[in-house]
Amino acid sequence: MSNILVFNKPYQVLSQFNDDQGRETLAGYIDMPNYYAAGRLDYDSEGLMVLTDDGQLQHQITNPKHKVEKTYWAQVEGCVEEHQLKCLRAGPMLKDGPTQPAKVRLLGSQTEKLWPRVPPIRERASIPTQWLEIRISEGRNRQVRRMTAAVNLPTLRLVRIAIGSWRLKGLGVGEWRLEDTRKPSSQ
């Protein structure tokens, strides 16, 4: 039987259990032997990570051929225009080729539910920010950040809120919970 642990990774925590450079890791938050991260979340990104003690399930979650959807909230710099949304939805061209189409929408007040980031993002009085919800099934390195940069909307803050059927809901920063063993959905 598979065991699942969902974790709300804080900003500037590595998504691994040890680091030879002394940076903060998962070990500072999770003391559960034989659990391994099913995918990574960048050091400067926050939010949902799924860990499991089942290698097959770990592979199913992370392998792009299974197309497990990941949902991110991205705070971007600038005013989002319709042509930028269309480009993100079509799959922008990156240095390593075009991305697959993404599901993208502007967010409103939902982001008020997020915790404050420590340290806070930089804010410039003359440049507004907006939040996007971006759902992708690929897992390229820093993909969401590279996608928004490709359409001239640099990401200032990135929070993953869902992986397949697993959700961040109800978890405070640095908190984790055991979940049932539902297989990830491919929405």
N, C-alpha and C positions, 0 to 999 in steps of 0.2 A: 504494500500500500504506500502511496506517495504522501509525503508530508509537505505542506506549503507554508511558508512564512512570508508575509507581506510587510514591508518596511518603508517608512517615510524618511528617505535619506536627506540629511541636512546639506546645506551649501558647504562646499569645501571639505567633503568627506570622500575618501576613495571608496570605490565600490569593490573592494577586496579586503581581506582580513589581515594583511600585513603590508608593511612598507619600510624599505631600508632607508628612507629619507626622513622618517619621523613624522610624517603627516598623519592626520586623523584617519582611521579606517573603520570598517564595519565592526571590528572586534571591540571597539569602544561602546557599542550599542547592543550587539547580539552575542549572547553567550550560549549558543546552541551548537553542539558538535555535529559535524557531518552535513551541514547545510552549505550549499554553494549557490552563488548568484546565477540566475538565469538571465544573462545579459548584463550589460554595464550601463551606468549612468555617469556622465562626465563629472569630474571633480567640481566644476563650477555650475552644475545643474542640480536640481532638487527633485524630490518627490519619490514616486513609487518604484520600488524594486521588489522583484519576486525571487525568493530563495527556495530551494528544494533539496531534499535528500535523495531524489530520484534522477539518475543520469538521463534516462530516456525522456522524462518530462522536461528536464532542463534543455535537452536537444530540441524537443518539439517547440518549446517557447522561443528559442533563439534562432533556429534555422529558418532563413528567409523563405524556403519553399513551402513552409506551413502558413505563411502570411498572417501571423498573429498581429492584430492591429494594436498600435501603441498610440495613446492620446496625450498630447502635450498642450500646455498653455504657455504661450510665448509672449512676453512683453517686448514689443519692438519700438524702436526709435523712429519717429516720424508719423505722418498721417497716412494711413493705409488707403490706397486707391484701388478701384475695381480692376484695373489692368494688372496690378500686382497680385491680387487674389486669383485672377484667371491664370496667371503664370504659375503660381504655386499649385493650383488645382491640376494644371496640365502636366506638371513635373518639370521644374527648371533644369537647365543645363548646368552641371557642375564640372569641375576639372576632370573628374573621373567618369563623366558621362551624364546623360539625363537621369533624373530620378523618376520613379514611378509616380503616377498621379496621386495627389494627396486630397484628403477631404479637409477643407479650410473654411472657417467662418470667423467673423468678428465676434468678440465677446463683449458683454456689457458688464453688469454689476456682479456676475458670478464670481469674479476674481476678488471681490471684497471678502470672500470666505477664506482666502489664503492668509497664512501667517506672515508677519513682517520678516523680511530677510535681514539677517545680520551678517555682515554689514549691509546697509541698504544700497540699492542701485544708485548710480550717479544720476542726478536730475539736472536738467538744464532748462531754465525758465523759458528760453526762446524755442525749445524743441519739444513738441508734445510726444507722448507715448500712447500706444494702444495695445490691447491684448488680442491675440489670435488663438483659436483652437485649431490645432493641426493634428490630423490622424494619418499615420503612415504604417505601412506593413514591411518596409525595408528596415535595415539596421546599419546603415553606413556610419562611419566615424563622424561624429558631430554633425549629423545630417540636417537636423532642423535648423541649427545655426547657419549652416552653409546655404540652405535653401532660402532662408529669409535674407541673408546677405546678398544672394544672387539677384534678388528683386529690390535691392536698395532699402531694406528694412532691417538694420542690425538688431539682433536679439540682445536685450539687456538682462532679462531674467527668463529662465526656462524651467518649468515644473512639469514632470510627467504625472498625470493623474490616473491613467489606466493602462493596463496591459491585458488584452483580451477581455475576459470577464472579471478580472481582479481590479478593484478600485481602491483609491487612496482614502476615500470617505471615512471619516471618524478617527483617523490616525493623526496625532500631533507630530511635530517635528521630532525625529529621533525615536519615535515609538514603532513597535511592531506587534503583529498578532498572528496567531496560527489560523489558517483558513481551511475550508474543506478542500477536497481533492478534485474539484471540477476541472475538466480539461479546458484549456483556453479556447475561447470562441474566435472564429475568423470573420467576424462581422462583415 
